[in-house]
Structures are given as structure tokens and as C-alpha cells.
Amino acid sequence: MDKQILLNAYRLMCTAGAMARTYEANRQVCKYVHSTSRGHEAIQLATAFQLLPCDFVSPYYRDESLLLGLGFTPYTLMLQLLAKGDDIFTAGKEYYSHPNYRGDDKPTIIHQSSATGMQAIPATGIAQGLQYLQKINSPLFKQGKNGESPIVVCSLGDASLTEGEVSEAFQFAVLKKLPIIYLVQDNRWGISVTAEEARTMDAYKFAKGFKGLQRISIDGSDFSESYEAMKKVVKEVRENSVPFLVHAKVPLLGHHTSGVRKEFYRSEEDLAKHAKEDPLPKLKNRLLHLGFEEHDLDEIEAIVSEAVAQQFESAKAAPEPDPATVTEHIFAPTNITGEQGERTPAGKEKVVMVDAALFAIREIMEDFPEAIVYGQDVGARLGGVFRETATLGEQFGNHRVFNTAIQEAYIIGSTVGMSATGVKPIVEVQFADYIYPGINQLATEVAKSCYLSNGKFPVQTVIRVPIGAYGGGGPYHSGSIETLLLSIKGIKIAYPSDAADMKGLMKAAFLDPNPVIMLEHKGLYWSKVPGTEEAKTVEPSRDYVLPLGKGNVVLKADENKIRNGESCCIITYGMGVYWAKNAAKKFTGQIEIIDLRTLFPLDEELIFSTVKKHGKCLILTEEQQNNSFAEALAGRISKECFQFLDAPVQVLGALNLPAVPMNIYLEKAMLPNEEKVEEEIIKLLNY
Ligand SMILES: Cc1ncc(C[n+]2csc(CCOP(=O)(O)OP(=O)(O)O)c2C)c(N)n1
């Protein structure tokens, strides 16, 4: 092996050692929790040295040496250690060794969360995105200088492998033969949980269960062995696009983190056993064996220690972030700010909502080669359980429209990686009731990526979610989830109630550089539920787009009635729009109805101005009422419109039951309906 590579590894290992010592000696200054790479340096450097700027890496929180190997300076890393404003990764928002990076000189690193194992799905999504871009010969597919294909490295601790989501990622990678390396650094500890307590097999044996996952087990504390192994693995993955698992056995020499200290739970014997595998003396001995002089090596160590000390002083002196930056980069800015195109073109037939969605997506796919559609049953054979993707598979081919296994976490989380490559995924969770397995990816990865990467990695995706009760759908096909979703900051949520809104919002959702969830009511899809005929509308023009965050007055009250104090407004969305409209028929001229159309961002301007006009307001929702979005909104309205109110803000939602019952009479008893709304209106008008 090239002696310069060995020497470089030695220099960087000494650097990592000096950094760990500096942090330990300055615990009062290094007050934010951090982990160091001590013990893991050899495999991390060996990996970093193989990578090209066209590649992608998802390091985990112990991968500080990997970052040094990629060329990040100790100073750069220390700015994050101290959560300083100049931290290039997250500007003071994230922990040490939680990088994200976009630049021509190094591999791309998407935002890294702290949730163990959760990066496996986003990282696999990157590989999926690269494979797609390559297949369509996209200019977005970036190769190395010599035409090398890009690869993805997803780095994980051994204890994170037992997370279920890791298996979803492996499953997808082997199924699609993706160019990804899962690097598992096995120090046999998961904080204080031992390997014996947590598993019956190590990562190497576990990998055997995934047919097509190549695997190798190596001594990750030996730099030369690690380097040679990673070189071969990287070559294989680059050239043959196969997923590979590298099981690297390493010691853990430092603390789990600065807060969870090794002496709390590790025995002298265990510490001594790990110390014997320290990669630094191993590499030093090899260099001595190759003829390097000990004093030269010691001098290298002294020089890097001095440099680390200086950089630490500089990092300490760097400014804290400006508190005003705390609200920056929640979302990337969108260009869609005004309604455009023709909403009701002349001479066109009315379409049902489900077709309006389908036609919107068809036009999107015709216009954007990066747009792809996946989820359960959305492929050509069925075209979605609601036929909501019917014909798309045939028209665009199964590389653009395809079925996935039942993996809600993968469906949602993979969009993080896809989006980072420039692919624009439109994915579907089959029923709102089944979004729960995907909520972790949504909250942990999708929603936080833009904010915590300081705007570098907004996740551009549309997540379609059929929702709501439609008469006898039963407890697991009728539920509402908007409050749950609205508690997650960093996503946008549209909830159209007619075909024109569906098409316009779908276009806006797709063109938005942020994650947008489309809640699509199953009861409105075909206007089959009595009283919902108006959900069918003329199909808007191809260029029609309706910005998110704009509510709509779907019924106006008479000016006279308003002036005489004989009116009220109903603020609602989804099926509520039809309950309200039908109930309003008995109160001619007295009711004004606002269809929110988007739940986040929320058209507060329209809401508050309407409530102020009427002084009486009912918020109507299909969700169970207690602690719902509707109740939270009622609180906000009460505060904002207090002096204009002539009655307390009323809320009508479903009964507070754990589920929508199967029997249609029980379902009816639980949900709001036209009659229940009428009762509320009477109470409100008579206040
Ligand atoms: C989903 C999740 N659960 C729990 C934690 C708390 N936690 C942080 S590190 C860790 C142990 C991880 O061990 P391993 O993956 O082997 O990595 P190591 O720290 O040993 O390098 C745990 C449980 C977390 N970060 N994420």
C-alpha cells in the first residue's frame, strides 16, 4: 500500500485523538453532548479515502474521523461541537458530528438525524434516486471525473441494526439492486446494552437473510485491512450496482457520549480488552515496521496536537448564532404564490375528484421527467386501490410508476434521499389509518431536514394520503389524522374538497420545494356519499395552480343579515364543507362557509376577517373533537377576535372514540352530519 496513504491515515488518527483529548480537558466549554470516534478511526478513514465528490455519505454521530478523512478540518467540526453560528452544517442547530454538505469538492451528505438506524431509509432513497437518474440518462446524474458511477455509504452503529426500519431499507436495496454500502461499526455496545443482550447474530450474519446483499466482515481497527476491503467493496458497488454490507469490528475507546461516561457501566476488564485493539498504535507499529522513524511519527503527533489546540481556541472565539436566525429555513421559498390558469374552462365536462388528482399527476409526469410515483398497489396492474393512479403505469412505464412492498416508513422516508438527488417523488400511503409506521420518518427525517440543514436539503415530495369515513369503511379505513400531522412542524398539509381544488393544489404541492401531504377524502373521491355532488367540477386547465394556504368562501351570507347580526360563519374543510353546505340550506342568507383547503399554512387572514364580520363562528371537523386542530383553532380565533365575538367560538367534531366503528349506524352516531350542524347553527344564531 502507498506509504503516503498510511501516513495520512496516521496524521488524521492523531488528529482525532488530539480532538478527543481536547474535548475531555475542556468539558466546561464543550457543554453540548458529543461523541468521538476513538476506536473507530481506522475503518472510518479507510472508507472516506475511497469516496469521490459524486458520491453520497450518511455518517452517524460517531463518524468524526470519516469527516476528517473527507477533508473537513477540526475547526469546521468544532464549530458544530460548540454550536456556533459559523457552523457550516447547521449554523448552531445540531449536535457534533451531524453534518450535511453540498459542494463540488466532497461527497454530498444529506441532513443526519440522531435517531439510531433511521438514516438507513433516507440513504437508501438516495441510491434509489441515483439508479433512476441513471436509467433516464438525466443530466442530474453526476459521475466521477473518469466516468465512475456514484455510490452511497450509509454508516451505522451495530446496535442500531435491530431497528425495524433498517430491515425495510435492506429489503428495498436488495430488491432493486441499489448501489449502497451499509457500513456497520460493531463495538459490541449500544450505550450500556451489550451485544449478548441485544442480538443473537452480528450484522454479518444478519445480512445473510437478505438475498443479494453482499457482505464482508473485517477487523475495522486495522487500517490496512480496512482500506483494502473498502477499496474492493467500493469498486464492486460502483461497477456492478450491488448493495453491500461491511461488518467492521472495532473497539470503543472513548465514552458513549460526553454525558454517558464509560466508567459508569464498563468494567476494567472490558476497557482493557478494547484498549488492546486501539487502531492508532496498530498503525504506528505498521509504519515503524515499514521503516518510518519513531521520532518522525511522534513529531507528526505533536504538530497535529498543536494545530488542534489552535483550532479549538479559534472555534471558542467564533460568534454565537444570532438569535434572530432561529426561525430561518423552516421551509424553502416557493414560487407558487398566486392562483394562475383557468379554473373553469368553458365547454368541459365535470370530473370526479379522484380523476382530477389523476389528471394533475399525469400532466406533472408529462412535464417533469424527474417525477415518479410509488406506493402500495399504485403500479400498472391495479392503478391504486381507489384507481387513483390508473393508466399512469401503462403510460409512463414501471420505472416511473411502481408498487412497493408494505413499507410505510420506506415510502415516506425514502423521499428525503430521492429529493436530495433531484428526483421528485409523489408517493402514497394507502390509507390515513396506516400512516403510523411512517410517522417516525416523517417527523424525524422529512420534516426536520430543511431546518436542520439550514436550507440545504429541503425535501421536495408529495405524499398522497386517502383519508376519512365514507360509510361502513370500518375502524382501520375511515380515520382522520390531521391533528397528528399538524403537530409536526416542517410539513405542509392540503385538504381539498372538490375536483378543481384537488387539481390546483396537487400542482402547487408538486411545485413546492417542501414536503406536502395531500389529504384526499375517500368519501369525496367519486361524490358517492349523498350530498357531495358538488365535489365534481369542471377540470381546470393544464396550467391551473392554486397556492397552498388560501382558503375559499364557498357560501356567502347576505350583507343585510350580517348587518343585522343574524349570521354566523362555519370554518371547515374536507367532508365538513358538505355537511355545512347542506345544513345551511335551512338558514337562507345567514351562513358563510369557509373551506380552508390547506391546513398548513393556514389562511388566518381569511379566517379572522370572516369571524370578525359575523361575530359568531362554528368550526366543523370530522376528527374526534377533544384536543383536535379544530379546538386549537377555536382558541386562536377566540384570542384574535375576542372583541368582535357575540358568542363563544363553537366546535363540532366527532365523538371522542378510539376508532370509527364499522356499523353504519354506529359510524353515523359518531361523526358530525348535516343534522348535527343544523343544531349547532340554531344554538349559535340564538345566542
Ligand atoms: C431511535 C433512537 N433510540 C434511542 C436513541 C438513544 N441512543 C443514542 S446512541 C444509542 C446506542 C447506539 O449504539 P450503536 O448504534 O451501536 O452505536 P455506538 O454508539 O455504539 O457507536 C442509543 C440507544 C437514539 N439516538 N435513537
The ligand as a Gaussian input file, in Angstrom:
#p B3LYP/6-31G(d) Opt

LIG

1 1
 C      -34.279000       5.818000      17.751000
 C      -33.330000       6.088000      18.878000
 N      -33.492000       5.432000      20.051000
 C      -32.631000       5.667000      21.057000
 C      -31.602000       6.545000      20.929000
 C      -30.635000       6.813000      22.086000
 N      -29.304000       6.241000      21.715000
 C      -28.328000       7.019000      21.271000
 S      -26.974000       6.168000      20.852000
 C      -27.664000       4.706000      21.307000
 C      -26.862000       3.437000      21.164000
 C      -26.458000       3.181000      19.767000
 O      -25.476000       2.200000      19.685000
 P      -24.762000       1.837000      18.335000
 O      -25.696000       2.002000      17.201000
 O      -24.127000       0.507000      18.468000
 O      -23.662000       2.959000      18.167000
 P      -22.419000       3.303000      19.114000
 O      -22.847000       4.479000      19.945000
 O      -22.102000       2.109000      19.931000
 O      -21.318000       3.671000      18.200000
 C      -28.954000       4.919000      21.780000
 C      -29.845000       3.861000      22.287000
 C      -31.472000       7.205000      19.689000
 N      -30.495000       8.081000      19.450000
 N      -32.337000       6.935000      18.684000

